[in-house]
Amino acid sequence: MTLEILTFGIARDIVGSTILKLDITEGVTVADLKKEILSKYPRFESLTSLMIAVNTEYGNDATIVKAHDEIALIPPVSGG
C-alpha cells in the first residue's frame, strides 16, 4: 500500500516536500513506520523527538496504520 504522510516544520525540510509517499506492507504499525522513515531519512535521528499522528491522534508504537488513514509527522515544537 502507498501511504501519504503529511510533514511539518523540520520534518518537511528533511523530506523536501509537504507530503511523503511511502510504499509499505499492509498491517504496518507506527513503530514499523518510524523504522522505515528513519532508514530512508537518517537526519530524523538527530531530532529530540518525532511523533506520528494517525487520524488526528498521536499513535503509539502498536497503532496499526491503514491505507486511507491520515498520517502526519510531528517534529519537536518550540515556542513561547
ABEGO torsion letter per residue (X at the ends): XBBBBBBBEAAAAAAGBABBBBBBBBGBBAAAAAAAAAAABAAAAABABBBBBBGGBBBBAABBBBAABBBBBBBBBBEX
